[in-house]
Amino acid sequence: MALLSIDELKSLVENPQNPCVSLYMPMVKAGPEVRQNPIRFKNLIREAEERLDTIKSRHTEAVDFLQPAKELDTVEFWENQDHGLVIFVSPNVFRYYQLPMEFQELVVVSDQFHLKPLLHLVNNDGRFYVLALSQKDIKFFEGTRYSINEVEVKNMPKSLDEALQYDETAKDGQFRIATSKGGTSNSFSQPGSFHGQGSPDRDEHQKDILQFFHAIDAPLHEKLRNQKAPLVLAGVEYLHPIYREANTYPHLVEEGITRRPEVFQAEELHEDAWQIVEPMFSQAQKDAMELYQQLAGEGTGKASSDIKEIISAAYYQRVDSLFVPVGQQIWGKFDPDSMSVDLHPEPEPDDEDMLDFAAIHTLLNSGTVYTVEPEKVPNGAHAAAIFRY
């Protein structure tokens, strides 16, 4: 099972191969009704087969196409569920996610995977990062309201030993620092503990830590390029200002976790970090809503609730912030050549949910998507957007 993240959603969007089948299913976790889970699953599979029959020449092709999903139907699988199950199947993709929120039961067969219901998890409900600082064991985490997972960062050194090499043959107590090439190196096990000839003072030690943090920031900056999620530092207090001096990620938050990260579990790290970032997400949505109302009232053309205008703007990278309703779909097609949008009261073959289309293209182009209850979309509209220009 894959982990759900913005990058994961982007990978589902960027290389589609028709047809793309999306299955959403609420799960019962306890009680006698859990026996309904596999029955409802089979019903969804049957509905997907019927949809595929309309675009494939033989029923057996649809059956074979969905075989990877059918193989999930085991006793062990149903005994280990969360509140929601999502499955994606295409000629080159099979992924499923057991997630901590319920979904409206839904089957979509289209040119793209249907992803809008997931945005509430990865966007509105608070994606954030934690960098656990230590001279011996750097760790990077990605979290949401519900969970936190350690993530590998390519080329990021894990420890001072790995990042720095000290030349103990230097004369007069001078220490030369260079990128480690895999040879033997010495480390500082504690602040104020030094190796080599001479005894450089605490300022020199902090300079070495600063260079170490620069070596961490560079690959982290590359990984987080174009991201907007807050980054929280965790670690003993004296390391925080040193890392801030090296940091180039613009969304590093002011408040940090000033405990040694190795002494508590991931669940505790998640709880501490969420207390810091949760108010930011609530405020960000409130600020975006107020900005939308201001721009809409000014009549500058930088805000709109016209669904057709929003769909085209999202495709052409103009949408900065988008409000879309949870649990609603608007079916239709978009033609980028003519910039025309055709909307249909009921889904037709090859239709897409145009709300999903707008949300995903906003996300791909580094905009922000707020999935809200239908009554909270500004002006009672199907969608509302703030434009970049």
N, C-alpha and C positions, 0 to 999 in steps of 0.2 A: 504494500500500500504506500503510495506517495504522500509526502507532506504538502499541505496546502500553503501557498504563499503567492505573492504578487508575481514573482518570477515563474512559478509553476503555471499560473494562469496565462502569462504571456507565452510560455512555451506551447500551451494548448491552442493559442490563437494564431501564432505566427506561421505555422506550417500545416494548414488544414488540408485534408484530402477527403473529398466527397465520397460517400455520405458520412456525416458526423451524427452519432446517436448520443443523446444526453438523457439520462434517467435520474430522476429525483424521487426520493421515497422517505417519508417519515417513519421512524422506527419505534417500536414498543420495547422498552428495556426490561420490564418486570411484569409479573402477573400472568394469568392464563392467556391474555391477549397476545403474548409474544408468539404464540403459534400462528398468528395471522401474518407475521412478517414474511415467511417464505411463500405464503399464498399470494400476498399482494405483489411480491417480487415476480412471481410467475405471470401474474396478470400484466404487469408492466412490460415484461419481455414479450408477451403475446401481442400487446399493443404496438411495440416497436417493430415486431415482425410484420404486422399488418401495414404499418407505414412504409417499411422497406419494400414490401410487395408492390407498392404503387410505382416504385422507381426501378425495381429489378425485374428481370425477365422470369425468374423462377422462384418459387417459395423456398426451395432448398438452399438457394443462395442467401436468403435472409436468415434462415436457420443457422447456416454455417457461419455467417458474419457475426452473429451474437453468441457463438459458442464460448468464447472466453468469459463472458459475463455469466453464462449458465453454469460454468464450472465453479463459480463461487457458492453455489447452492449446496452447502454441506452443513452438517450438524455443528461442526466446530465453528464455521463462519457465523452462524446465527447465534451462537453462544457468546460471541465477543463483539457486541455492537454498541454504538453510541446513539444519540438522538436522531441522527440523519444519515442517510446513505446516498452517495452520488456516484454514478458510473458513466464513464465516457468511452465510446468505442468508435473507431474509424479504421480504414484499411491499414494505417500505420501507428495507431495509438490504442492502448487499453489501459485505463487507469481508474481506480476507484478510491473513494475517500469516506471514512467513517468519522462524522463530524458532530460537534457538541451543540447542534441546533436543529430543530425540526424544519422540514421543507414541505411546501405544497407538492402533492403528488403530481408528477409531470413527466411527459415523454416528448422530446423534440428531436426530429430528424431534419437536418438542414445542411447547408454548406459549411457551417461553423458550429462549434460546440456552444451550447447555451450556458452562459456563465454568470449572468446577473445575480441569481440568488446567492452566489458565493461571495459577492463583493461585500455583503454585510459582515461577513466573517473577517475578510482580509483587509478591509478598508475601514468601515465605520466602527467596527468593534476593536480597533486599536492595534495595528501592527507597530511594533517597536523593536529596538535592538538594545542589547546589553553587552558592553565590553568589560569583561572581568580582568582587572589589572593585577599582575603579579610579575615579579622578576623571574620566576621559575616556571609559570604555567599560564600563559595568556589564553583566554577562551572568549569566543564570540557567540552570542545567542540571538535567535529571532523569536519574538513572542507575540501573542495576541491576548485578548481578554481571557481566553480559555487555557492557553498552554504556552510552554516555552521549550525550545529545542536548540541544542548546540549545533552550530553551522561551521563547516570548514571554510576558511578563506584562503584562496590560492596564494602562495608565496608569502604568507604572513608568518613571521618567526614566532615560535611558541615560548621562547625563553631568552634571557639575556645571553646565556651560553651560546645559543644558536645564532643570535644576531651579531654579537660582537666578539672580536678576538683581541686579546691584550698581549702586547709584545713585552715580555718580561726581561728582555735583554737590552732594553733602551737604557741609555746612560742618564745619570743624574736624576733618576726618579721620573723621567718623562715616559708617559704611557702613549703608545700609538694605537689608535683604534681603526680597525678595518673590517670590512664585511667578511664573515667567516666563510672559509672555503672547505669546511669539513674537517679541518685539523683539530688538534687538541686545543681546548680553550679553557680559561678559568672564568668563574662567575662570582658575582657578589651575592653571597647567601643572605646577608642582612644589610640594612642601611649602615654605613660606616665600617663595613668589613671589606678589606682590600687585599689584593694580591700583587706580587711583583716587587721590584726595588723601590724604596721610598714609600711615603704615605701621603698620597694626594688628599686634600681636605674634602670636606663634605660638598663644597661647590663643584669640585671636579667630579665627584660621584654623581651628582645631579645632572651634570652635563652628559655623562655617559648614559644615564637613564633616559635623558631627553633624546639622545641619538637613537637609542633603542625604540623609543616611542615613535620617532620619525619613521623607523623601519616598519613599524606596525601600521602607522597611518597611511602609508603609500598604497599597499594592496587593499586596505580597507576602503580607502577613498575610491579606488577603482571598482570595487564590488558594489559600493553604495552610490555610484554615479547616477544622477537623476532621481534618486530616491528622496522622499520627504519625511519618512518615519523618524520619530525622535530616537536618539541614541543616549542611553544612560550609562554612566561609568559606575563600576563597582570595584571596591578595593580599599586598602588602607588610605587614610585621608591625605597623607603627604604626597601620594602619587598623583592625585587628581589635578592639582595645578600644573604639574610637569607635563601630563598628557595634554592638557588644554593648550599649552604652548605649542605642541606639535600638531594638534588637530587641524584638519582642513575640511571636515564634514560640517556643513552649515547648520545642521539640526541637532547638534550636541546640546543636551539640556543642562541648565545651570545646576539643578539639584542632583546629587549622586547618592550612591549607597556606600557608606563609609564603614564597611566591615570587610574582613578578609573573606573573599568569595569562596575559598576552599573549605571554610568551616561550616557552611550550611548547604542544604540540598537545593536542587533546581526549583522545587516548589516554593521554597522560601525566597529564593532570588526572584521568582516570578511575582510573588505577592508584594515584595518590597518595590520592585520596578513598576508594577501596575498602579500602586498608590501614587507614584510620581507622575505617570503619563496620563492616567485616566482623565483628570480635569482638562488636559490639553485637547483631547479629542472632543469633549463636550463643547469647549469654548470655540474650537475651530469650526464646527458645524454652525454654531450660533453666529459667529462672525461672518461666515459665508452667506448665511441666510439674510443677515442685515445688509450686507454688501449688495446682494441680488436686489433686494427691495429698493435700495438707494438708486442703483443703476437703472432699474426698470422705471422708477419714478422720474428720472432725469431725461429719459427718452434719447439716450446717446447711441442706442443700437448695440451696447455692450452686454445686454441681458435680454433673454427671450424665453417665452413659454410656448413658442410655436414649434410643435414636434418636428415638422418637416424641415424647418430652418436648423434646428438642433442636430438632426441626423446628418445633414450635409456638413455642418460646421465641425461635428465630431470627426467625420472622415477626413476633413482637410486640416486637422490639427488646430482648430481655433478655440476649442472648449477648454477653459481653465478649470471650472467647477461645474458639476452636473448633479442635479437632484432627480432621482427616479424612484417610483413607488415599488415597495416590496410586494411580490405576489401578483403583479399585473403584467400582462403582455399586450403589445400592439403589433399585429402581424402585417407583413408587407415586404417590399423589395426596394432597394436603393440602386440606382444606375449612376455610377460615378462619371460616366461620359457626358450624360445630359443633366446631371445633378438633380434628377427627378426622384421623387419618393411616391410609391404607390402603397396605400394602406388598405387593408381588407378587414371586414368585420369578423371573418373566420379564417383560420390558416389555410392557405392554398399550397399545392405542391411546391417545394423549394422556397417557401416563405421563411423569413427570419423574424424573430421578435425584434422590432425596431428599437425598443427600449434597451434591449441587450446589446444591439449593434452600436448604439450611441455610447453606452457605458463602456464597452470593451475598447472602442476606438479612443475614447477619452483616456482610459487607463493606459493604453499602449503609447499614447502621446504625452505621458507624464502629467496628465490632469488628475483631478481629485473627483471621485464619485461618492456621493452620499446617498445610500439607499435608506429611504424613510417610509413611514406609514403613508398610505395614499393621501390621507387628509392633511399631511404635513408638507406636501409638495406646494410651493408657493402658488397662490392664486387659484388653488384647486385644479391645476393643470395636470396633463399627463406627464410632463417633465418640465424642468426649468434649468437654464444654463447661464453661466457667466462666461463671456467670450474674452479671449486674449486681445483681440483687436476687431 
